Amino acid sequence: MCPRNNNFGSDRPVVLNDAIRLVEQLVDRKGRIEFKPRHPADVLATWADISKAERLLGWRPGINFETGLSRLVDWYRQNREWAKEISTR
């Protein structure tokens, strides 16, 4: 069995704009979004191939993206004081 706190991914793609809208809903704020031309190195679609983890470990995602993102927002709210010091630039 895999450890409880893992991050293998999912075989279900997530559209970035949908993820942004979900974050906006969860934090009850609108994001400042800048649309720019697509970079040549950007891929049009990507998602994890979890078949090996499923085959060797019997692992499947235990929660969906929406639940995981909601838990992340909750975690950040609980840890805001020290998490705000983490540089994201």
WOGIDA-V220896 format. One record per pair of residues at least 24 apart in sequence whose C-alpha atoms are under 10 Angstrom apart, sorted by sequence separation. I is the first residue (numbers start at 1). J is the second residue. D is the distance in whole Angstrom. If there is no record, write none. Layout:
i,j,d
I,J,D
I,J,D
This chain:
i,j,d
16,45,10
15,45,9
14,45,9
15,46,10
13,45,8
14,46,9
13,46,7
14,47,8
12,46,9
13,47,5
11,46,9
12,47,7
13,48,8
11,47,6
12,48,8
10,47,7
11,48,5
12,49,9
9,47,8
10,48,6
11,49,6
9,48,6
10,49,7
11,50,6
8,48,8
9,49,8
10,50,7
11,51,9
26,66,10
8,49,9
9,50,7
10,51,10
8,50,7
23,66,9
26,69,9
27,70,9
22,66,8
26,70,7
8,53,8
25,70,10
26,71,10
19,65,9
23,69,8
27,73,7
19,66,8
22,69,8
23,70,8
26,73,7
27,74,9
22,70,9
26,74,9
11,60,9
23,72,10
10,60,8
11,61,9
19,69,9
23,73,8
27,77,10
2,53,9
8,59,9
9,60,9
10,61,6
14,65,8
8,60,9
9,61,7
10,62,10
12,64,9
13,65,9
14,66,10
8,61,8
10,63,9
12,65,9
7,61,9
10,64,8
1,56,10
2,57,7
6,61,9
9,64,10
10,65,8
1,57,6
2,58,9
6,62,10
9,65,9
1,58,7
2,59,7
1,59,7
2,60,10
4,62,9
